[in-house]
Every structure is written in C-alpha cells, then in structure tokens.
Amino acid sequence: MRPPAPRPDPLAEPARLYAAGRIAEADRRLDALQKARPGDAEFQFNLAALADQAGRTERARAGYERVLRLAPNALAAWMNLGSLQLRLDNAAEAERCFRRAAELAPGLADAALGLGFALTRAENAEAAAAAFSRAVELDPRRPEALANLGAARLKLGDATGAGDALRRALALAPANSDIACSLGIAELQSGDAAAAAAALDRLLARTPSHARALGARAAAAIRLGDRARAALLLDADRLVRRHPIALPPAYPTLTAFHVALAQAAEQHPTLVRGRAGKTTRNGGQTGNLGDDPDPAIAALVGEVRRALNAFLAADGQAPKAWRLNIWATVLDIDGHQATHNHPGGAASGVYYVRVPSPIGSVAAGEAGFIEFGRPPPEFGAGDEGLIRTIRPEEGAMLLFPSHLWHRTIPFRADRARISIAFDAVPTA
C-alpha cells in the first residue's frame, strides 16, 4: 500500500500571498479559514501567528484574543499576545498577559522576562527588577535577563548592584555591545569615571559609532576633566547643521504645508500623550510615520531622507544601509523634552512645524529653545562651555549625530508646539 498523500497546509496560500505583498487577498483567505474552523483553538492560534509574522498587528491581536476565549489557559497565546502588546506600547495589557503566563508556567523564564519588559515600559523599575531577578533565578545563564536586571537596578540608583549583574551578563555574552555599554554607564554612575572611560573605550574600539556609548563617553570625559575629548563629542557648533528643505509642489506656501502637517500630527491615530518610557513631558508622540499615506507627511519624509543622506555622506561615516524612524511630537502649552539622545541611530534631526509664542521672544528668554551638549543629571554636571542653545523656527530642520545630548528648555506657550523628529537607524 502506498502511504497516504500529505495533506496540504491550509496556511501555505495566505503565507505566500503575504510574502508577495498581496495583503488584501491574504486577509480574505485568513477570514475564510477562520470561519471554516471557528472552534479549533490550535488552528485559530496558527492563523493569528501567521498574521503576526506578516505584520498584521490588529488582526493578530484579535486572533490571539479569540484563541483565549476558546482556550483561556493557552500559554503560547498569552505569551504572543503579551509580546504584541509590548510592540504596540500597551504596557498595562502586556503586563496582564505576562502575569497570566507566569501563573500558568511558574518555571518559564520567558514569562518572567516578558513581565519585566512590560513593567519597564510602565516605568515601574522596582517591580521590573523583581521580575528580572525571577528570570535570572529560573535561567542563571540568560544574559538578556541579567542585562535587564542591571538596567532596572541602575534606574533604582543601585549602580553597584547593576554593575554586578552586568558583569555576569557580559561574561556570558562578551561580544554584546549594548551590555558592555550599560556596564560602562554603571561604572560612571557609581562614581568611577576612569573605569567607565576604560570600559567605553574598549567598546568604541570595536564599535566606533555606538551612539549610546559615545554619549556616555562624553559624560565620562567631563567628569575626568578631559575637555578636548568632551568637545570632540559635544561641540554643537560643529556637530549641529541646518538643512533647508524644498517646498513640496502640492503646497502653495510653507504656511499651507505646515497647516497640513500640524493637522496630520494632532489627529494622528497613533498619537499618545504621556507615553511611558519617553522623554516627552506634558505632550505626546506618534508612532513611526515612515510609511504614512498622508500627503503632507509623505512629502516631509522625502525631504528628511534627502537631508539624512547628505548629512551622513558629509560626515564620512555613513552606514551601509539604514532605515528611517520618524515621529511627531506635540508638546502641550507647558511641555518640554527631558535630556536624551537617540541611542539606536547614526544621525538624527528635528523639523519644526509649529512654534507658538512666546518662544523666541525677549520676554521668554531661552524658554522653549533646544539645548545641546548637557548630559543627563545622573551622569554628573555638564561643561557649561560646551552647552549651546538654538532658537526653534518654523520650517527649520536641524541635523546632528545621534549621540549628542539635547533637551527642550521648559516653556509655557499659547498653544501646542509641533515638531517632527527622526533617526537614520543602521541596518548593516
């Protein structure tokens, strides 16, 4: 007797359609499959996972929730839904999912790790540290768990405990640049600037463009009194450049272009105020606008890509390939940006869409200006001679290396201020 012929995989066709970019057809095929076997939890999970892999986030979320109505103890669905909620920046929902997963599988390190990520996103460092400690207890040789435990302890002000966890993590993953950088930062925050500089220099010798390490190294240089090294990394007069943009032909004036951009930003469905883990204070940010269909946003995206290409080429250290991350920031009447840099980028920038009064007025002084060159307070005092402020102006685009520390000086205005920030993120 011949063995029975293998049964065709019903998911093969929608997977092929997604891979070919035929999204609507793939979605219709998944709808039909979902209706064909509505009570089969395992099959419904596979449908949700396929949508998740294809980037069909809302479809995947609905699919995982459907699975959990059918099988409330489906561990894989809780885990996948938790990861998806993290990607959507829904910290509370992610926490709920990972807590349930940890209840179902108390010995699963991934559940404790996911819970730690959710609590970190919610800016609950103490609870996150406890979750990461549990993950380390369950899997002591998991560098990711140790590294995140170190990061949580650092946020709690325990630089010594952070250093211990990060050294263990680095011993397990000696080539991991991010762990090495975090260890250097822990040394800096513990007060040992010389040890921090040595650790960061070792990292930068093999990864010279690591933006987070460059920012920390600048702070270490200030602490050590090495003004030449600090100036090399923080001299805004040399590092910050203005880039003129071309008015998109669809708009008769720059004002009309800005009105369209402001409307798109303020009404964008991804705009979230008080987003956890961000440096925006009294304001909100959108998600990534790189593929947004709005014509004003799309026009600006084209200008930003051209500006970043020119900036990277002039710098002489352009990555082989990069992707654009671009988002709108809407600061309310008393909003500002806390000190930060852009650790994942090679080059960054900001475009000013709306700059309300009294920014730039004599009475306002430098309130609302963008300030460059001051490290965050936990890294120690800055060098006042290296700090520069620039008055924001509608239609101005500023570009700078991603490691350069910057903030918005707090201000109070008569309406929301709108800017669009962006990074060139290396992919090769």
C-alpha positions in Angstrom: 0.0 0.0 0.0 1.1 3.5 -0.7 1.3 5.8 2.2 -1.4 8.4 2.2 -0.5 11.6 0.4 0.4 14.5 2.8 -2.5 16.8 3.4 -2.0 20.3 2.0 -1.2 23.0 4.6 -4.1 25.5 4.6 -1.9 28.3 5.7 0.5 27.9 2.8 -1.5 30.0 0.4 -2.1 33.0 2.7 1.6 32.9 3.8 2.5 33.0 0.1 0.2 36.0 -0.5 1.6 37.9 2.4 5.1 37.3 1.2 4.1 38.6 -2.2 2.7 41.7 -0.8 -0.9 40.8 -1.7 -2.1 41.8 1.7 -5.9 42.2 1.0 -6.0 38.7 -0.7 -4.2 37.1 2.2 -6.5 38.8 4.7 -9.6 37.5 2.9 -8.1 34.0 2.8 -7.5 34.1 6.6 -11.1 35.3 7.1 -12.4 32.3 5.2 -10.1 29.9 7.2 -11.2 31.4 10.5 -14.9 30.9 9.7 -14.3 27.4 8.5 -13.0 26.2 11.9 -14.2 28.6 14.5 -13.9 26.3 17.5 -10.4 24.9 16.8 -8.2 26.9 19.2 -4.9 25.5 17.9 -5.9 26.3 14.3 -7.0 29.8 15.3 -3.7 30.3 17.1 -1.8 29.4 13.9 -3.9 31.9 11.9 -3.1 34.6 14.5 0.6 33.7 14.5 0.7 34.0 10.7 -0.9 37.4 10.7 1.6 38.4 13.5 4.6 37.3 11.4 3.2 39.3 8.4 2.9 42.5 10.5 -0.9 42.4 10.5 -0.9 43.6 14.1 -4.6 44.3 14.8 -5.6 41.1 13.0 -3.1 39.1 15.1 -4.3 40.8 18.3 -7.9 39.9 17.6 -6.8 36.4 16.7 -4.9 35.8 19.9 -7.9 37.1 21.9 -10.2 34.7 20.0 -7.9 31.8 21.0 -8.0 32.8 24.6 -11.8 32.9 24.6 -11.7 29.3 23.3 -8.8 28.2 25.5 -8.2 30.5 28.5 -5.1 28.6 29.5 -3.4 28.7 26.2 0.1 29.6 27.3 1.5 30.4 23.8 -1.4 32.7 23.1 -0.8 34.7 26.3 2.9 34.9 25.5 2.5 36.0 21.9 -0.3 38.5 22.9 2.0 40.0 25.6 4.8 40.4 23.1 2.4 42.0 20.6 1.1 44.4 23.3 4.6 45.4 24.0 5.2 46.3 20.4 2.0 48.4 20.5 3.3 50.1 23.6 0.4 48.9 25.7 2.3 48.3 28.9 -0.7 47.5 31.1 -2.1 44.9 28.7 1.4 43.4 28.2 1.8 43.1 32.0 -1.6 41.4 32.2 -0.6 38.8 29.6 2.7 38.0 31.0 1.4 37.8 34.6 -1.1 35.2 33.4 1.6 33.3 31.5 3.7 33.3 34.7 0.8 31.9 36.6 0.3 29.1 34.0 4.0 28.3 33.9 5.8 29.5 37.0 9.1 27.9 35.9 9.1 29.6 32.5 11.9 32.2 32.4 10.5 33.8 29.2 7.3 34.7 31.1 9.2 36.4 33.9 11.4 38.2 31.3 8.3 39.4 29.4 6.8 40.7 32.6 10.0 42.6 33.4 9.8 44.2 29.9 6.2 45.3 30.5 7.0 46.7 33.9 10.0 48.5 32.5 7.8 50.1 29.8 5.4 51.1 32.5 8.4 52.8 34.3 8.0 50.6 37.4 11.7 49.8 37.9 11.3 48.2 41.3 8.7 45.6 40.1 10.7 45.2 36.9 13.9 44.4 38.9 11.9 41.7 40.8 10.7 40.1 37.6 14.1 40.1 36.0 15.5 38.6 39.2 13.0 35.8 38.9 14.0 35.3 35.3 17.7 35.0 36.4 16.7 32.6 39.1 15.0 30.4 36.6 17.8 30.7 34.0 21.0 31.9 35.5 22.9 31.8 32.2 20.5 34.0 30.3 22.5 37.2 29.5 19.3 39.1 28.4 17.8 38.6 31.9 21.0 39.7 33.7 21.4 42.7 31.4 17.9 43.9 32.0 18.2 43.3 35.8 21.2 45.5 35.6 19.3 48.2 33.8 16.5 48.1 36.3 18.9 48.4 39.2 20.6 51.3 37.5 17.2 53.1 37.3 16.7 52.4 41.0 20.0 54.1 41.7 21.8 50.9 42.6 24.9 51.3 40.4 26.8 48.7 42.4 24.1 46.0 42.0 23.7 47.0 38.4 27.4 46.5 37.8 27.4 43.1 39.3 24.5 41.9 37.1 26.0 43.5 34.0 29.4 41.9 34.6 27.8 38.5 34.8 25.8 39.2 31.6 28.9 40.3 29.8 30.8 37.2 30.8 28.1 35.2 29.2 27.9 37.4 26.1 31.3 39.1 25.7 30.5 40.4 22.2 27.3 42.2 23.2 28.0 45.9 22.7 24.8 47.0 24.5 25.7 45.1 27.6 29.3 46.5 27.5 27.9 50.0 27.2 25.5 49.5 30.1 28.4 48.3 32.2 30.3 51.5 31.4 27.3 53.6 32.3 27.0 51.7 35.6 30.7 52.5 36.4 30.0 56.1 35.5 27.0 56.3 37.8 28.9 54.6 40.6 31.4 57.5 40.5 34.3 55.7 38.9 34.7 57.8 35.7 38.1 56.3 34.9 36.7 52.7 34.9 33.7 53.9 32.8 36.0 55.6 30.3 38.2 52.5 30.0 35.1 50.2 29.5 33.6 52.5 27.0 36.9 53.0 25.1 37.2 49.2 24.7 33.7 49.1 23.3 34.2 52.0 21.0 37.4 50.5 19.7 35.4 47.7 18.1 32.1 49.6 17.6 33.1 53.3 17.0 29.6 54.5 16.0 27.8 53.1 19.1 25.7 56.2 19.9 24.8 55.3 23.5 28.4 54.7 24.3 29.6 57.9 22.6 27.1 59.9 24.7 28.3 58.2 27.9 31.9 58.6 27.0 31.4 62.4 26.6 30.0 62.5 30.2 33.0 60.5 31.4 35.3 62.9 29.7 33.7 65.8 31.5 34.0 64.0 34.8 37.7 63.4 34.2 38.4 67.0 33.1 39.2 65.8 29.6 37.7 68.8 27.8 39.3 68.0 24.4 37.5 64.6 24.3 34.3 66.1 25.6 34.4 68.9 22.9 35.0 66.3 20.2 31.8 64.6 21.2 29.6 67.5 22.3 30.6 70.6 20.3 27.2 71.6 18.9 28.8 74.5 16.9 30.5 71.9 14.8 28.1 68.9 15.0 24.7 70.5 14.5 23.8 71.6 11.0 20.8 73.3 9.4 19.3 71.8 6.3 17.0 73.8 4.0 14.0 71.9 2.7 12.3 72.4 -0.7 8.7 73.4 -0.5 6.6 70.4 -1.8 4.9 71.4 -5.1 1.5 70.4 -3.8 1.5 73.3 -1.4 1.4 77.0 -2.4 3.2 78.3 0.7 5.2 77.0 3.6 2.4 78.0 5.9 0.0 75.8 4.0 2.4 72.9 4.2 2.7 73.4 8.0 -1.0 73.6 8.5 -1.4 70.2 6.8 1.4 68.7 8.8 0.1 70.1 12.1 -3.4 68.7 11.3 -1.9 65.3 10.4 0.1 65.2 13.6 -2.6 66.3 16.1 -5.2 64.0 14.6 -2.9 61.0 14.0 -4.4 57.7 15.4 -1.0 56.7 17.0 -0.6 60.0 18.9 -0.4 59.0 22.6 0.0 61.6 25.4 2.1 60.6 28.4 3.6 57.6 26.7 5.6 55.6 29.3 9.3 55.4 28.7 9.6 58.5 26.6 11.3 61.8 27.4 8.3 63.9 26.4 6.8 65.8 29.4 3.3 67.2 29.1 2.8 66.2 25.5 2.5 63.2 23.2 4.3 61.3 20.4 3.1 59.4 17.4 4.3 56.0 16.2 6.6 55.7 13.2 5.4 57.8 10.2 7.8 56.4 7.6 5.1 54.8 5.6 2.2 57.1 6.4 -0.1 57.8 3.5 -0.9 61.4 4.5 0.4 63.5 1.6 2.0 66.2 3.8 3.8 63.6 6.0 4.9 61.7 2.9 6.3 64.9 1.4 8.3 65.6 4.5 9.6 62.1 4.7 11.1 62.5 1.2 12.8 65.7 2.4 14.1 64.0 5.5 15.6 61.1 3.6 17.4 63.5 1.3 18.7 65.5 4.3 19.9 62.4 6.1 21.7 61.1 3.1 23.5 64.4 2.7 24.4 64.6 6.4 25.7 61.1 6.5 27.7 61.5 3.3 29.3 64.7 4.6 30.1 63.0 7.9 32.1 60.3 6.1 30.7 57.5 8.4 27.5 56.6 6.7 26.2 53.1 7.5 26.0 50.7 4.6 22.2 50.6 5.0 19.7 52.3 7.2 16.0 52.6 7.9 14.1 55.7 8.8 12.4 56.2 12.1 10.3 59.4 12.2 7.6 60.6 14.6 5.7 63.7 15.5 5.9 65.3 18.9 3.1 67.5 20.2 4.0 69.5 23.3 1.2 71.0 25.2 1.3 74.6 26.5 3.7 73.7 29.3 5.5 70.8 27.7 9.2 70.0 27.1 11.6 67.2 26.3 13.9 65.9 29.0 17.6 65.4 28.3 18.2 62.4 25.9 20.0 61.2 22.9 19.0 58.7 20.2 20.9 55.5 21.1 19.9 53.4 18.1 20.7 56.0 15.4 23.6 57.1 13.3 22.1 60.6 12.6 19.1 62.3 14.0 17.2 65.5 13.5 14.1 67.6 14.1 11.8 69.7 11.8 9.8 72.5 13.4 6.2 72.6 12.2 4.6 74.9 14.7 6.5 77.2 17.1 4.0 79.2 19.2 4.6 82.4 21.1 6.3 83.4 23.4 9.1 81.1 22.2 11.9 83.3 20.9 10.5 86.5 22.3 12.6 88.8 24.5 10.3 88.1 27.5 10.6 84.3 27.1 14.4 84.4 27.1 15.5 80.9 26.1 12.3 79.1 27.2 11.4 76.6 24.6 14.8 76.6 22.9 16.5 73.3 22.1 19.7 72.8 24.1 22.7 70.7 23.1 25.6 69.3 25.0 24.3 68.8 28.5 24.5 65.1 29.7 21.6 63.9 31.9 21.8 64.7 35.7 22.6 61.1 36.7 25.8 61.3 34.6 27.1 64.3 36.6 27.4 68.0 35.8 27.9 69.2 32.2 30.6 71.5 30.9 28.8 74.9 30.6 31.3 76.0 28.0 30.1 73.2 25.7 26.4 73.8 26.1 24.6 75.6 23.2 21.0 76.7 22.7 19.2 77.2 19.4 16.0 79.0 18.9 13.4 76.9 17.1 11.9 78.4 14.0 9.1 77.1 11.8 10.5 75.5 8.7 13.9 74.9 10.2 15.5 71.4 10.1 18.4 70.6 12.4 20.5 67.5 11.9 23.1 66.1 14.4 24.9 62.9 15.4 22.5 60.6 17.3 24.8 60.5 20.4 24.6 64.3 21.0 22.7 65.1 24.2 19.8 67.5 23.8 16.6 68.7 25.5 13.9 71.3 25.2 14.1 74.1 27.8 10.7 74.1 29.6 8.3 76.8 28.3 4.7 77.9 28.5 3.0 78.9 25.3 -0.4 79.8 24.0 -0.9 76.6 22.1 0.7 73.2 21.3 4.2 73.1 19.7 4.6 70.6 17.0 7.9 69.1 15.7 8.8 66.0 13.8 11.9 64.1 14.9 13.8 61.4 13.0 16.6 58.9 13.1 18.7 57.1 10.5 18.9 53.7 12.1 21.7 51.5 10.8 20.7 48.1 9.5 24.0 47.0 8.1 
